[in-house]
Amino acid sequence: MKRRRAAAAAPPKVGPAALAELSRTLPEATLAGLGKAVRLWAGVKRRGGRVVVATGSGPNLHEGVTCQIAELVRLGLVDGVLTSSAVVGHEMAGVLERVRRVEGRRLGLGPEVLPADGKLEAALLGSEELASLQAQTVIDLDLYRRMLAAPGREIIKVAGNLAYPTGLWVERAAQELASLARANGRPLEELAGWGCHPLTMLGACARREVPCLVTVPQLVGGGQVGLAVGDSISVAERSARVARLLASADLIIESGLALAQEIHDGPFELFTGHGIWSRHEGQFTYSLRDKAILRIDLDPALQRAWDLERRKGAVGRAIDRGLPKAAGLKLPFRMEMSGFARLPGSLPLIGDLGAVWPLLASRAAKALGVKLGFMCYKQGNPLGEAVRRFIVENVNPLDRSLVVQGLAEAR
């Protein structure tokens, strides 16, 4: 957790030289694809179209990508977000935090209750941050002091989760928000957004009044946060909201995303065939046939599957003949490769999220004549670590008073 500041510090500057360094780490096919992606993105926005981003968790948080997407939402370059319960929990807790990793056995805990590596994490809080948490939930100060007294490595990691007391606090906060969400007929993500920092996707979408939703396949995650998100509205309503958001998009950008096939297909999408009976029964349906879809992914097998479909129609032929795609195409085949490769408007961008996103975002912003106030950068180097420290020090956790204010204003 972070101290509330009267004026936010300026984020680290990611200049032309730093961007050029990232370009040198990417394959030629990706660099060529970036040029196409920027032209596509700029063309959509110039025509008054809509862009939706679908993200996973993991590197999207560690590399500052979720904060980058939040900045693009603020500027009007992104018009909605699909994400996971894990991301919701981490953004509620402030995205990233500094923790000390300590041996659980030093605290009297046995291996039967500890994670695989036997370690727990103590969130490194200042006195004001700790007092703020104590005002909201019960904290075992004796346990917390013993954790702080134990030796261990200090690292920056996703906020909440295993860390004490922030992880426990965010799961309790999510359960409280779920009750408020159900009582007001809204998804938990919307209420959380009112209280989250503007450099989170939840907070940015709430301020622009555009959707930020967890998809049904991504409900599992974030401990009790996932259950709270899932319980806030029904699965049917969530599926319909996700479908309508995808239907509204002219461009969909997928970022480090698992289970994309299930997000695409859903019960209302026609191009894959899964929505045909929903249409038959008179329900809302849409098609991905004419939509542009960019996918940022580290797996080169995605590029190979896409190339084979473009050159030979290999994926579609395997499906038509009822043949196993992995054996026929001679590559490790993930389910989402099938749907993605066959979409006429799909384009893979193979590379590290922390390298692709700064280049894509900066070039799209330049093409559209807007200036980014925040840029992410690949971790594991001084600039990337400076960006991560900026997030730790400046992106505050959820403020419940703003949630209450948002509810009052929405009535």
Secondary structure, DSSP 8 states (H G I E B T S, - for coil): -----SS--------HHHHHHHHTTS-HHHHHHHHHHHHHHHHHHHTT--EEEEE-STHHHHTTHHHHHHHHHHTTS---EEE-HHHHHHHHTTSEEEEEEEEGGGGT--TTTS-TT-EEEEE---HHHHHHHHTTS---HHHHHHHHHS--EEEEEESSTTEETHHHHHHHHHHHHHHHHHHHT--HHHHHHHHS-TTSHHHHHHHHT--EEE-GGG-S-TTHHHHHHHHHS-HHHHHHHHHHHHHH-SEEEEES-SSHHHHHHTTTBSTTSTTHHHHHTT---B--TT-EEEEEES-HHHHHHHHHHHHH-HHHHHHHTT--HHHHHTS---HHHHHHHH-TTEEEEES-HHHHHHHHHHHHHHHTT---S-----SSSHHHHHHHHHHHHH-----HHHHHHHHHHH-
